[in-house]
Amino acid sequence: MVEELVTAGAFVASAGAVCLVAAARVVKQYERGVVFRLGRLQRAVRGPGFTLVVPFVDRMRKVNMQIVTMPVPAQEGITRDNVTVRVDAVVYFKVVDAAEAVVQVEDYRFAVSQMAQTSLRSIIGKSDLDDLLSNREKLNQGLELMIDSPAVGWGVQIDRVEIKDVSLPETMKRSMARQAEADRERRARVINADAELQASKKLSEAAKEMSEQPAALQLRLLQTVVAVAAEKNSTLVLPFPVELLRFLERAQANQAPQPQPPESQSPQSQPPRPQEPDQPPQPARLEELTPAPDPAPDPAPDPTAALPHTGVERAETTGPAASSTPKPSGTGQD
């Protein structure tokens, strides 16, 4: 009898131990336990720590309450100004109601991921390229609101949504680079023109001051020469003052013109002097009455002058016929 009682006690103790082990559950600090008893949800959510469930009757599901970081795959779309872009983002969310996250949606992580991708495409189509590049804070808020609206019924709270990167086509990148370069060049030209205007005003004031004191201009000229000569140059550029030219012009204008002597005339071009009335006319000279002899005609060229010297000279003819026999040199008639 005693042995049977001991055996029964041991069996009960073993069954109790097995049931205790089967009913024991440990919930971590960042988790919550949702219990289903015979398929029905128990509204009491088990907190962190040690807890018991009815073996073979209750089934407990643990839900992570930490903030989840979920990257959104890159989505390609066309902006409102017809530019093709590729945008990716990241979503930060957490579960605030464990029972709703288990009951209302099959997989809240997958649901949030799909909703984030759909909302990101919608944001791309409603925004301009400039907003995607420079006004991301407003787009992040709009994207967060679009994802959070359906997620509230799932027991999920969207903590933050951030657009990570915006990829542009290479042609668009080059166009934007040219636009930025042109804008910077325009601003540089405006700044340069403003500087020229200010410098011209200052130079005008300086010119007025120097016009009152001419020596100031000479001193400024000497300073320029010193500045140029300070460099190691082999050529020195010396400015020529304009005032010196004006001084020379005034001096030339004040100088009286000198009388120039009359040009000398040839005796033939000079008019004859009128004779005094009290003197009798003089007779013309013989040289003036005698006509000038004609110039002697040039002698006819000798056709034999161009012949080469052969040692025999041509004989001179003194009569109607000339001797055709050549004579030695030195025997001809003079």
Secondary structure by P-SEA (a helix, b strand, c coil): caaaaaaaaaaaaaaaaaaaaaabbbbcccbbbbbbcccccccccccccccccccccbbbbbbbccbbbbbbcbbbbbccccccccccbbbbbbbccaaaaacccccaaaaaaaaaaaaaaaaaaacccccccccaaaaaaaaaaaaaccccccccccccccccbbbbcaaaaaaaaaaaaaaaaaaaaaaaaaaaaaaaaaaaaaaaaaaacaaaaaaaaaaaaaaaacccccbbbbbbbaaaaaaaaaaaaabbbbbbcccccccccccccccccccccccccccccccccccccccccccccccccccbbbbbbccccccccccccccccc
